[in-house]
C-alpha cells in the first residue's frame, strides 16, 4: 500500500509539474495540515503560520521543476516551509541577537524531556525565547541533526549544539517551575 501512495504522490507531482491545477490542488490537500503544523511550531502565531504556509506552497509550485525525487515531496516541501518560517522570523528580528559560539556546553544533569508532562512542555516551549524555540523545534520535533540545523540557520554545528543545550536547560527550568 505504501508503494501505491508513493506512486500516487509521484504521479501528482508529475502532473503538477505539467501545470495540472487539479493535481496541484490535490497535493495541497495532502500536505496542507502537516505543513501548517510545522509552520505553527516555528512561528506560534496562527496568522503568520498561515501566511508562510501559502507562500511556501506558491514557492513550491513555482520551483516544482527543480524537484528531482531525491527525497519525498513532503520532505522537500517541509524544508521550504521551515526556511520560509525562519526568513519570516528574521524579518521580524526575533532571532538571537548573537549566535556566536561561546564554548562547549557545560556538563548538565541528564533529564529525559519526553518524561515530562506534555502540556507543561507545550507551555514551556511557548515561554522560550524565539531562537531557543527554533533550535528545540528543529532538533527534537522536526528531527534535524545539528549539521542540518547549522545549514538551515546559517550557524556552525558547534553553535547549534551549544544553543540546543542552553535551550534544553532553559526549557527544563521553565517546566520545573510550572
Number of C-alpha atoms within 10 A of each C-alpha: 6 7 8 9 10 13 12 12 19 15 13 19 23 17 15 20 19 13 13 13 12 12 19 20 12 15 19 15 11 13 15 16 12 13 26 20 16 23 27 19 23 26 22 16 11 14 11 16 24 18 15 26 26 16 15 23 20 12 15 19 19 11 11 18 13 10 17 10 10 8 10 14 20 15 11 15 21 22 16 20 26 24 17 20 26 22 15 18 18 12 10 9 11 13 19 14 8 7 16 14 16 10 9 12 15 9 7 9 7 7 11 8 14 9 7 13 10 12 10 17 19 13 14 20 25 14 15 17 15 18 22 22 24 27 26 24 18 22 18 14 12 15 12 16 14 21 14 17 21 18 12 15 17 11 17 18 17 18 20 26 21 21 24 24 20 18 21 21 16 18 26 19 12 17 21 12 9 9
